Amino acid sequence: MSSLNILLVSVVGYLLGAISFAVIVARSQGVDILKYGSGNPGATNVTRALGSKYGNIVFACDALKGFAAAAWPLLWMSDAGLKLGIIGLIASIIGHSFSAFLKFKGGKGVATTMGGLLAIMPIVLLIGVAIWAAIFFTTRLVAVASMLFAVSLAVSAYVLYGAGDPRFTLGLVLSVLIVVRHRSNIVRMFQGTENSFKK
C-alpha cells in the first residue's frame, strides 16, 4: 500500500463526498436547504423541505458516493484493496461532512456511510439498518436511530471480525464520526426541541 495510492484514494474519496446532492436537488426546486429547517444539507432535511421523493433521491445519491469511494479500490487494488477501500470511505464521509464546496460544512454522513459499508462489510450494514429501522419506527426520531445505527457498527464489526481486523477499526471510527456529527441533535433532544416525523 504505497503513499501514492493512499493519497489518490483519499483525494478521490474526499471529492466524491464533498458533492452535496442535498444542495443540488433542493436548489433545483428553488429551495436553499442551508437556510431551511435545521440547515443540514442531508436527506432528512430535504425530506422535510420537499417531501420523501426528493429526500430519497438525495439519500440514494449520498449512498452512491460512499459506495463508489469504497468500491473502486477493492476492484483495482487487490493487494491492499480492503485497507484502501476503508480509507476511501472515511475520506468520502469527511468530504460529505466538511465539504470544501460548502465552506467546510456538510451533512451527517449516515447515507454515505451506508453506501460504503455495502461494499466493505454488508452484514454489518444489514444489522445496522435493522437497528435503525426498529428505532426510527419506534421513536420517529431520525437522529436517535442514526446514532444507534452508528454504535452498532463497532459492536457488529467486533463480533464478526475481531478487534485486530481493520473493519473493526472502521466501525469504531464511523461510530465516533456519526455520533459527533449529531451533537446538535443531542442538545435539541435534551431541550425537547428535536424534530420528529409524525406517525
Secondary structure, 3 states (H helix, E strand, C coil): CCHHHHHHHHHHHHHHHHCCHHHHHHHHCCCCHHHCCCCCCCHHHHHHHHCHHHHHHHHHHHHHHHHHHHHHHHHHCHHHHHHHHHHHHHHHHHHHHCEHHHCCECCCCHHHHHHHHHHHCHHHHHHHHHHHHHHHHHHCCHHHHHHHHHHHHHHHHHHHHCCCCHHHHHHHHHHHHHHHHCHHHHHHHHHCCCCCCCC
